[in-house]
């Protein structure tokens, strides 16, 4: 890979070396969607809190303990809430899923 290509990838929005705002989509398991502009240094917990606030205000989320996941990585593991988006591996146009850590089970 040439240095020009590496530099371009490093500096693209949401890229490993970029510092520019970029957009991600946050989905709920019920199918609700929010497109959010974030920065690589935003913490996962900040993005989670904002998504909870927006979905809650819309009446699309029941109270609970929520976490973000990044399905693109092949796992359903929660993202570390103390990590920055950059360190969690989140890049431009990623889809994050908001999951309830302790879902209510009827019965």
Secondary structure as GFF3:
##gff-version 3
##sequence-region A 1 107
A	DSSP	alpha_helix	3	11	.	.	.	ID=ss1
A	DSSP	beta_strand	22	28	.	.	.	ID=ss2
A	DSSP	beta_strand	33	38	.	.	.	ID=ss3
A	DSSP	alpha_helix	44	57	.	.	.	ID=ss4
A	DSSP	beta_strand	66	69	.	.	.	ID=ss5
A	DSSP	three_ten_helix	71	73	.	.	.	ID=ss6
A	DSSP	alpha_helix	85	88	.	.	.	ID=ss7
A	DSSP	beta_strand	95	100	.	.	.	ID=ss8
###
